[in-house]
Amino acid sequence: MRATAVTRRLPFLAGAGLAGLAGLYGGLALLSGGLPAAGRAAERHGPLMALGFLGTLIALERAVALRRRWGYLAPALGGLGTLALLAAPAGSPAEPLGPLALTAAGGWLLAVYVVLLRRRPGPELVLQAAGAAAWYAAGMLWLAGRTVPDLAPWFAAFLVPTVAGERLELSRVAALPGQAARGLSAACALLGAGAVASLWAAGPGWRACGAGMLATAAWLALRDVARHTVRGSGLPRYAAACLLAGYGWLAVAGAFWLAAGLPASVLTYDAALHTLFLGFVMSMVFGHAPVILPAVLRVRLPYRPVLYAPLVALHAGLALRVAGDLTGGEAVRAAGGWIGAAAVLAFAGCAAYLALSSPRRTTATP
């Protein structure tokens, strides 16, 4: 059965991996320049990472949870959208196919959540469904001609509530009193309202998004079980370290967005986006992978202390990058970007090696 699951799901995972590799390559090209054949990957760096990579991973995990074949159309569309983004020449009739497929993937993921909500209503799935709706809205705006800076608040409104909902689900803090869960929902609602407002007033909209991020970070830092499990050992401690570091970067991102609104400077814009999408979201990927990978591929990802190496490199590289942004040090900024990209690749390599070298299954939850 395991071989069948791996065979069926690996192409979807490969689609997400392609988007991640292309997005990283495009991001490095934007930082350093001079990289060969980076044109399309650099132009579409943001959508490749937010929708092609992260969106496809989320859609695949939800399709597995749905246990219906039709749910796999969402990650399939994500992979096809990635291929179209990279392969369709600029200005060709095929160029809209990538945004169209990725938008359809967000809509299909929303349909998956509707069915999941009918099975088990709860605030954790409502938050994740709201995130999928923001993905779909971002895609529609993209098709209407909006630029990536216009879409950034919508990418945030997709990923932050999705992660928040997954924390409710995975750590079972959804059992908290209803008032506590409503606090997280209100914080994410403020973020979503900011995304909507940014369509007409970019500065106030970005600031409202920042306030929502700060409120979400505070709620997670105070309520998430990670603040207790970080005192343990092994996988629970590692996952908690990933989560708490990510919440710290979410607060930093929220402060950037709240203070600057839509940043006028390229360097401030770079810091505002990457503290969120790299510091917060990628740290969540590192922390959740030991739980999500076994659920998706039915292979164990055992904890080993070596997993701390890419985690430390990720956050050290991001800190260096932000320092370069704030001081105008292009070489420092680029060095931080390369370290961050190497950390993501190193984590992927560690995860693949550990999964392939251990045939046993696990059901551990951070």
C-alpha positions in Angstrom: 0.0 0.0 0.0 2.9 2.3 0.8 4.4 1.9 -2.6 1.0 2.7 -4.2 0.6 5.9 -2.2 4.2 7.0 -3.0 3.7 6.3 -6.7 0.4 8.2 -6.8 1.4 11.2 -4.8 5.1 11.7 -5.8 4.2 13.6 -9.1 2.3 16.2 -7.1 5.2 16.5 -4.7 7.5 16.8 -7.6 5.4 19.7 -9.0 5.8 21.5 -5.7 9.5 20.8 -5.7 9.9 22.2 -9.2 8.2 25.4 -8.2 10.4 25.6 -5.1 13.6 25.1 -7.0 12.6 27.6 -9.7 11.4 30.1 -7.2 14.7 29.9 -5.2 16.7 30.2 -8.4 14.7 33.2 -9.5 15.1 34.8 -6.1 18.9 34.4 -6.2 18.9 35.9 -9.7 17.0 38.9 -8.4 19.6 39.2 -5.6 22.8 38.6 -7.5 22.0 38.8 -11.2 24.1 37.0 -13.9 22.5 33.6 -13.4 21.8 31.8 -16.7 18.3 31.2 -17.9 16.7 32.8 -14.9 14.3 35.1 -16.8 10.9 33.5 -16.2 11.8 32.2 -12.8 12.9 35.7 -11.7 9.8 37.4 -13.1 7.5 34.9 -11.3 9.5 34.4 -8.2 6.7 35.4 -5.8 3.9 33.4 -7.3 6.2 30.4 -7.8 7.0 30.3 -4.1 3.7 31.3 -2.6 1.3 29.4 -4.9 3.3 27.0 -7.0 5.4 25.6 -4.1 3.6 26.3 -0.8 0.1 26.2 -2.3 0.7 22.9 -4.0 2.1 21.4 -0.8 -0.9 22.5 1.1 -3.3 21.3 -1.5 -1.7 17.9 -1.6 -1.9 17.5 2.2 -5.6 18.5 2.2 -6.3 16.1 -0.7 -4.8 13.3 1.4 -7.0 14.3 4.3 -10.1 14.4 2.1 -9.5 10.8 0.9 -11.3 11.5 -2.4 -9.6 11.3 -5.8 -11.2 14.5 -7.0 -9.3 16.4 -4.3 -6.0 15.7 -6.1 -7.0 18.0 -8.9 -6.0 21.0 -6.7 -2.3 19.9 -6.4 -2.4 18.7 -10.1 -3.4 22.2 -11.2 -0.7 23.7 -9.0 1.9 21.6 -10.7 0.5 22.4 -14.2 0.4 26.0 -13.4 4.1 25.9 -12.4 5.1 24.3 -15.6 3.1 26.8 -17.6 4.7 29.7 -15.7 8.1 28.5 -16.6 7.6 27.2 -20.1 5.2 29.7 -21.7 7.1 32.5 -23.5 6.3 36.1 -22.4 3.6 37.6 -24.7 2.6 34.3 -26.1 -1.1 33.1 -26.2 -0.1 30.4 -23.6 1.2 32.9 -21.1 -2.1 33.2 -19.2 -2.3 29.4 -18.7 0.0 29.5 -15.6 -2.0 32.1 -13.7 -5.2 30.5 -14.8 -4.2 27.0 -13.6 -2.9 28.3 -10.2 -6.1 30.3 -9.7 -8.2 27.2 -10.5 -6.0 25.3 -7.9 -7.0 27.8 -5.2 -10.7 27.5 -6.1 -10.5 23.7 -6.1 -8.8 23.7 -2.7 -11.6 25.9 -1.4 -14.1 23.2 -2.6 -12.0 20.6 -0.7 -12.3 22.7 2.5 -16.1 23.0 2.0 -16.4 19.2 2.1 -14.0 18.9 5.1 -16.0 21.5 7.0 -19.2 19.5 6.4 -17.5 16.5 7.9 -16.0 18.3 10.9 -16.9 21.9 11.4 -14.5 23.8 13.5 -12.5 27.1 13.7 -9.3 25.5 12.5 -10.9 24.5 9.1 -12.7 27.8 8.8 -9.4 29.6 9.0 -7.8 27.3 6.4 -10.8 27.7 4.1 -10.5 31.5 4.4 -6.9 31.1 3.4 -7.9 29.2 0.3 -10.4 31.9 -0.6 -7.6 34.5 -0.4 -5.5 32.3 -2.7 -8.4 32.2 -5.2 -8.9 36.0 -4.9 -5.2 36.6 -5.5 -5.4 34.5 -8.6 -8.3 36.4 -9.9 -6.6 39.7 -9.3 -3.5 38.4 -11.0 -5.5 37.4 -14.1 -7.0 40.9 -14.0 -3.6 42.4 -14.4 -2.6 43.3 -10.8 1.1 43.2 -10.1 3.0 41.1 -7.5 3.1 44.0 -4.9 -0.7 44.2 -5.2 -0.9 40.4 -4.6 1.5 40.3 -1.6 -1.2 41.1 1.0 -3.4 38.3 -0.5 -0.6 35.8 -0.4 -0.2 36.7 3.3 -4.0 36.3 3.8 -3.6 32.9 2.2 -0.6 31.6 4.1 -1.0 33.1 7.6 -4.5 31.9 8.3 -3.7 28.5 6.8 -0.7 28.0 9.1 -2.8 29.3 12.1 -5.5 26.9 11.3 -3.1 24.0 11.0 -1.6 24.9 14.4 -5.1 24.7 15.9 -5.5 21.3 14.1 -2.1 19.7 14.7 -1.5 20.8 18.3 -5.2 20.3 19.2 -5.5 23.7 20.8 -8.9 23.9 19.1 -10.1 22.4 22.3 -9.4 25.8 24.0 -12.5 27.8 25.1 -14.3 29.3 22.2 -13.3 32.8 23.2 -9.6 31.9 22.8 -10.1 30.5 19.3 -12.2 33.5 18.4 -9.2 35.7 19.2 -7.1 34.0 16.6 -10.0 34.2 14.1 -10.3 38.0 14.8 -6.5 38.5 14.2 -6.7 36.7 10.9 -9.9 38.6 9.9 -8.0 41.8 10.4 -5.3 40.5 8.1 -7.9 39.6 5.5 -9.6 43.0 5.8 -6.2 44.6 5.2 -5.8 42.6 2.0 -9.2 43.8 0.8 -8.4 47.5 1.8 -5.1 47.3 0.0 -6.9 47.2 -3.4 -8.0 50.8 -2.9 -5.6 52.2 -0.4 -2.3 50.3 -0.4 -0.7 52.0 2.6 -3.5 51.6 5.1 -4.2 48.1 3.8 -0.7 46.9 4.3 -0.7 48.5 7.8 -3.9 46.6 8.7 -2.3 43.4 7.4 0.7 44.2 9.7 -1.6 44.7 12.7 -3.2 41.3 11.9 0.2 39.6 11.7 1.2 41.1 15.0 -2.0 39.9 16.7 -1.7 36.5 15.1 2.0 36.1 16.3 1.0 37.2 19.8 -1.8 34.7 20.0 0.3 31.8 18.7 3.2 32.6 21.0 0.9 32.7 24.0 -1.5 29.9 23.2 0.4 27.3 21.0 1.5 24.1 22.7 5.0 24.8 21.3 5.8 27.0 24.3 5.6 23.9 26.5 7.0 21.3 24.2 10.2 23.4 23.6 11.2 22.3 27.1 11.1 18.6 26.0 13.5 16.7 23.8 13.8 15.2 20.3 11.2 15.9 17.7 8.8 17.9 19.9 11.6 20.3 20.9 12.8 20.7 17.4 9.4 21.4 16.0 8.7 23.8 18.8 12.0 25.6 18.0 10.9 26.0 14.4 7.5 27.3 15.4 8.6 29.8 18.0 11.3 31.2 15.8 8.7 31.5 13.0 6.3 33.4 15.3 9.1 35.8 16.1 9.6 36.5 12.4 5.9 36.9 11.9 6.0 39.6 14.6 8.9 41.3 12.9 7.1 41.1 9.5 4.0 42.6 11.1 6.1 45.5 12.5 7.5 46.2 9.1 4.1 46.2 7.4 2.5 48.2 10.2 5.3 50.9 10.2 5.9 51.2 6.5 2.7 50.4 4.8 3.5 49.5 1.2 7.3 50.1 1.3 8.6 52.7 -1.1 12.1 51.3 -1.0 13.1 48.1 -2.7 15.2 47.1 0.3 12.4 47.7 2.8 10.0 45.8 0.5 12.5 42.9 0.5 12.7 42.8 4.3 8.9 43.1 4.7 8.2 40.2 2.4 11.0 37.8 3.3 10.6 38.1 7.1 7.1 36.8 6.5 7.4 34.3 3.6 10.9 33.0 4.5 11.2 33.6 8.2 7.7 32.6 9.2 6.3 30.4 6.5 9.4 28.4 5.7 10.1 27.8 9.4 6.6 26.3 9.6 7.5 24.0 6.7 10.6 22.8 8.6 8.6 22.2 11.8 5.6 20.5 10.2 7.5 18.3 7.7 8.1 15.4 10.2 4.3 15.2 10.5 3.1 16.1 7.0 5.5 13.9 5.1 4.5 10.7 6.8 0.8 11.6 6.2 1.3 12.3 2.5 3.8 9.6 1.5 3.4 7.1 4.3 7.1 7.1 5.0 8.7 8.0 8.3 10.7 11.2 8.7 12.6 10.4 11.9 14.1 13.2 14.0 17.8 13.6 14.0 19.8 16.5 15.5 21.2 17.3 12.0 17.8 19.0 11.3 18.9 21.9 13.4 21.7 22.8 11.0 19.4 24.0 8.1 17.1 25.6 10.7 19.9 27.7 12.2 21.2 28.5 8.7 17.7 29.6 7.6 17.3 32.1 10.4 20.9 33.3 10.4 20.8 33.9 6.6 17.5 35.8 6.9 18.9 38.0 9.8 21.9 38.8 7.6 19.6 39.6 4.6 17.5 41.9 6.7 20.6 43.6 8.1 21.7 44.2 4.5 18.3 45.6 3.6 18.3 48.0 6.5 21.9 49.2 6.0 21.9 49.2 2.2 24.6 46.6 2.1 24.0 44.8 -1.1 26.8 42.2 -0.6 25.5 41.4 2.9 21.9 41.1 1.6 23.0 38.8 -1.2 25.1 36.7 1.2 22.0 36.3 3.4 19.9 35.3 0.5 22.3 32.6 -0.7 22.6 31.2 2.9 18.8 31.1 3.1 18.5 29.2 -0.2 21.2 26.8 0.8 19.3 26.2 4.1 16.1 25.3 2.3 18.0 22.9 -0.1 19.9 21.4 2.8 16.6 20.7 4.7 15.1 19.1 1.7 18.2 16.9 1.3 18.2 15.9 5.0 14.5 15.1 4.9 14.9 13.0 1.8 17.8 11.1 3.2 16.2 10.4 6.6 12.9 9.3 5.0 14.6 7.0 2.5 16.9 5.5 5.2 14.1 4.7 7.6 11.3 2.3 6.4 9.3 2.6 9.6 6.2 4.8 10.0 5.5 7.4 12.6 2.5 9.3 13.9 4.3 11.8 16.1 2.8 15.3 16.5 4.8 18.4 17.5 
